[in-house]
Amino acid sequence: MGIYPVSGTVEVVFQYLKRRPPFDDEPLRCELLDRLNAIDGIGLAEAKLDLRPSFPLEVFAEHSDELCAVLEWFAHRVAQANRRHVTGEGADSL
């Protein structure tokens, strides 16, 4: 995510995620989109899954716990992918 305090927006950088494991997997990016869209005040279009859609910065203040939960899920998925890469485990070990 990119945070732009002057414009008051938060950009979700799906455009860059699509080139980086594990979010190079489109269904995983869709899950991230769905998790974000479940938060009141966020309404990212699925058509922008390969772009950099944004939502209002005030969502962070109003729904910080929910956003933290999504970011924790994101970090967990990245850590899982890194462990599989380091240990050579397959996707079936999730």
C-alpha positions in Angstrom: 0.0 0.0 0.0 1.0 3.5 -0.6 -0.2 6.2 1.8 -0.7 9.7 0.4 -1.6 12.1 3.3 -1.8 15.2 1.1 -4.5 13.7 -1.2 -6.0 11.7 1.6 -5.8 8.3 -0.2 -4.3 4.9 0.3 -3.3 3.1 -2.9 -3.4 -0.7 -3.1 -0.6 -1.7 -5.4 -2.1 -4.8 -7.1 -0.1 -3.7 -10.2 3.2 -4.5 -8.4 1.9 -7.5 -6.4 1.0 -9.4 -9.6 4.7 -9.8 -10.3 5.6 -11.0 -6.8 4.9 -14.3 -5.1 2.7 -15.3 -3.5 0.4 -12.5 -4.9 1.3 -13.3 -8.5 -1.5 -15.8 -8.1 -4.7 -14.0 -9.2 -7.0 -15.8 -6.8 -4.9 -14.7 -3.9 -5.0 -11.1 -5.1 -8.8 -11.5 -5.4 -8.9 -12.7 -1.8 -7.0 -9.6 -0.7 -9.4 -7.5 -2.6 -12.4 -9.2 -1.0 -10.9 -8.8 2.5 -10.3 -5.1 1.9 -13.8 -4.6 0.4 -15.3 -6.2 3.5 -14.2 -3.1 5.4 -16.8 -0.3 5.5 -15.5 2.6 3.4 -13.5 0.5 0.9 -14.9 -0.4 -2.4 -12.2 -1.5 -4.8 -13.4 -2.7 -8.2 -12.3 -6.1 -9.3 -11.6 -4.7 -12.7 -8.7 -2.8 -11.1 -7.0 -6.0 -9.8 -4.0 -5.3 -12.0 -3.8 -1.6 -11.3 -3.5 0.7 -8.2 -6.9 1.5 -6.9 -7.3 3.6 -3.8 -9.5 4.2 -0.9 -9.9 7.2 1.6 -7.2 7.5 4.2 -9.8 8.1 7.0 -10.7 4.4 6.7 -7.4 3.8 8.7 -8.7 5.9 11.6 -12.2 4.5 11.5 -11.4 0.8 10.9 -7.8 0.3 12.1 -8.5 -3.1 13.7 -10.0 -4.5 10.6 -7.2 -3.1 8.4 -4.6 -4.5 10.7 -6.3 -7.9 10.5 -6.0 -7.8 6.6 -2.4 -6.7 6.8 -1.6 -9.5 9.3 -3.3 -12.0 6.9 -1.1 -10.5 4.1 2.1 -10.8 6.1 1.2 -14.4 7.0 0.7 -15.4 3.4 4.0 -13.9 2.4 5.8 -15.6 5.3 4.2 -19.0 4.3 5.4 -18.5 0.7 8.9 -17.6 1.9 9.1 -20.7 4.1 8.0 -22.9 1.2 10.6 -21.3 -1.0 13.4 -21.8 1.6 12.4 -25.3 2.6 11.3 -26.5 -0.8 7.9 -27.5 0.4 5.0 -27.7 -2.1 1.8 -25.8 -2.0 0.0 -28.9 -0.6 1.7 -28.3 2.7 -0.5 -25.3 3.5 
